[in-house]
Amino acid sequence: MIFTPNGRRWFRASASVLVWVMAGVAAVPVAASAPTALSADIRTASDQGQAERRAWVRLELASAYFARGQVTTALDELKQALALYPQLAEGLNLRALIYASLGQDDRAQDSFDRALALAPQDGSIWHNQGWFWCQRAQYGPAQEAFGKALAQALYTGQAKTRLAQGVCLAQAGLEEQAIDVLRGAFASDPGQPALAVNLAHLLARRGHFEEAAAYIRHVNREPAWLSAQTLWLGARVEHGLGDDRAAQALLQRLRQQFPQAPQAWAAERGAFDE
């Protein structure tokens, strides 16, 4: 499972570089300032003609509708954006995500192919392509796509891609490799709680409770990062360490702060293995 601080899977929560996240997948904000390699030089806003600028407005609307779950309206806005400027790689990227969310994999892949043909140096598109393949158990191509995303000098989503890369390795059954990737990512960017939570989850699965505790405690110390999911994982880790007092304290916080969460019901039963 891919964890994010608010409990959503990465792809759903973070598709701006796909994010799910990942994560774990459909809010998809599209950054209008993202550089796109359509030529030998880096294109900037001053290079945009009127049609492209109008297309970007439509794209932003499409992204906002998709974030609210209004998929049909988002797709309609996107069609208008691409009619205005068919070379809009970010629009094709969003179209791929929309089709993926609808289970239309062939159309999604065609859109990824078109987007990457236009913008082969866009790390966010490579990231989304990698996560698309990972979710379909195409683990080798997924890792290649993540590697291409990370190789782009102007790509700013390194931590998110390493999270997805690590989670994808775990889904492929390569948990020790996943832990190594996530450790390195967290060392570079300890301000990303999703890295710490996923790392703690994998370490606990492997029985490395002491190291897992360091990461999940880091998350649970920050009120903005707390969720029923993180408190439950923290309690399970403390239980694994044999510290039932610390585990019960976390369960109490879980029941008080998130009484309707499924984890609170498990806490009532003391079902640490669920």
N, C-alpha and C positions, 0 to 999 in steps of 0.2 A: 504494500500500500504506500502511496505517496502522501506525505503529510505536509500541510501548510499550517501556519499559525491559527487560522480560523477553521481548520478542519476540512477545507475543500481540497479536491485533488488539483494537482499542479496545473494541468493543461487548462482546466476551467478557470483557475484563478489568475494565471499569469501568461495568458496567450499574447501579451504585448511583445514578448520575445519568442514566444511559441508561435508562459507561460504561456504548464502542468503543466508550468507544470503547465507546466505541468502543468506536483505536484501533484498530476494526479490530478472533459478535462477542460456562460461561455462568454465570460467577459473578455472581449478582445480589443482593447484600446490600440489604435495604430498611431504611432508617433509621427507626426507630419514632418518633423525635423530630421528623421532618420536618413543618413546618407545612402544613396543608391548608386551603384556603379553601372551606369548606362553607357559610359564612354570611357576614354582613357583618363579623364579628369573626374574629380568628385563634383557632382552636381549639387548646387545650392539653390535657395529660394529664388535668387535673381536670375537663374537660368530657366525658370518656369515660364511658359507662355500662358496666355489667358485660358486656353482649354485645359491645360494641366492644373492650373490653380482652381478652376471650377470643379475639375474631377476630384481634387483633394477635399473640397468642401463636401461633395457627395460621399466620399470615402469616410470622412469623419462621422457623417450622419449614419452611414451603414454600420460603422463600428459601434456607435452608441446604441443603435437598435439591437444589434447582436448581443451587446452586453446586457440588455434588458430582456433577452429571450425572444424578441420579435424577429424571428428568423426570416420570414417571408418578406417583411418590410425591409430588412437589412439587405436581402438579396436583390430586391428591386432597386434600392438606392445604389447598390454596387454595380448593377447592370448599367445604370445611367452614368456612373463614374467611368466605367470602362468604355462606354460608347463615346464619351467625350475624349478619353485619352487611353487607347488600348495598351500603351506601353507602361501603364502604371503597375509596376511590379508589386507594390504594397497592396494594391487592390486585388491582384491575382492571389497573393498570399492569404488575404482575408477570405477570398472566395474558396480557397482550398480548405480553410478551417470551417467555413460554413457547410460545405459539402461533406466534410468529415463528420461534423456533428449530426448530419442527416443520414449517415451511413452510406453515402454515395461515394465509395472509395475510388472508383475509376475516375470520376469527375474531379475529386479532390487531388488525386495524383497528377492528372493532366494540368490542373492549375498550378501545382507546385513546380512541375516541369517548365511551364511557361514563365513563371515568376523567376526561377533560377536561371533560365536562359537570358532573361533581361538583366538580372541583378545577381551575378554569380558571387559577388563579394558581400552580399547582405547576410550577416550572421543570423539575424532574426528569422529569415526564411529557412536557412539551413537548420536552425534549431527546431522550427515547427515541422520541417520535413523529418528530422530525426525522431521527434516524439510521435509523429504519425506512424512511422515504421515500427517504433518500439511497441506501440499499442497494438500492433498487428503481428507481434512476435517475430519481426524481421530484425533481429538484434544486431547482426553484422552490419547491414546497411545503416541502421540507426546510429551505431557508434561512429561509422565513417562520416555521417552527416554532422554529428555533434563535433567531431574533430575539425571539420571544415568551418563550422561556426566559430570555434575557439581560435582558429588560425587567422581570423580576419582582424586586422590591426585596429579598425575603427569600431569594432563591435563592443558594446558596453554591457552586454548581458552575460558576462563570463560566469558569475556565480550561479545564475539560474540554469545555464547550460550544464555546468558541472553537477548541479543537483539532478537534473534530468538524466545526465549520463550515468551517475551513480545509481539512481533508482532503476534505470533500464538494465544495468548490469545485475542488480539484485533480482529483477524479474526474470533474467536469463539464468538465474541460479548461481551467479558468480558473486556471492556475497562478500568474500574477502576483498576482491578487486573493487567492489562497490564501496566498501569501507575505506579503502585507501584513497579512492577518488574524493569521497566526501570529506575525509580528514584534511586533505590538501586544500579543498575548496573552503572549508571552514577556517583554516589557518590564514587564508588570504582575505577572508571576508566574514569575521565573526559576528557581524551585524545582521546576518541573514538567518533568522530563527528556523526557517524550514530546513536548512542544512543541518543544524544541531538536532532537530527533532528526528529527522530521518536517520541521522547517524546514530543517535541514541537507540532508536528502534532496532536497527540492524545489529548493533553491538549487544543489545539485550537478547536478541534472538540467538546470538552466538554464545551467550553466557558470559559476556564481558561486562558484568554489571558495574564494576567500579568506574571504568571509563565511560560507560553509558550514563552513569549518574552525573558525571561532570558536565556533560552536554545538556541533559534535560534540566538539571538545576539552573544552568545558565539561562535557559528559556523561562522557567517558572519564576525566576526572580524578577522578571520584567512584567508588570501588570498588562502592558499593551499586547504582550505575546501570549498571555494565558488563554487557554481554552479547556473545555472538558477533556479533550483529547490529550493535551500536554499534561494535565494533572493526573489523568489515569495512567499515562505512560510513566510518569514520575513515581506514582505509587507502586506500579508493578516493578520498577527498577529497585526501589527501596526494599520491597518485599524480597526480591531476588538477592539483595545484599544481606537479608536477615534482620533489617532494621524495621520491625513492625511498628514501632512508635512513629517513625517518620512516615511510613506508609499510611498509617491511620490518620495522621495530621493532613496529608494530601487528600485522602478520601473525604475527610470532613469538609475541607475547602471545596472539593468537587460537588458534594451534596448541597452545600450552602449556595454556591455561586451558579451552579448549572443543574438545578434539581430536575429538569425535564430531559436532560441529555441521556442517551442510552448508556453512557458510561456510568452515570449515577445509579442506574438500576443494577448494573453489574457490581458497582461498589457496595450496594446494599447486601448483595449476596456474597461479597468477598470472592468473586469469581475472577481471580487474577489470571487465569489461563485462557480467558475468552479473547 
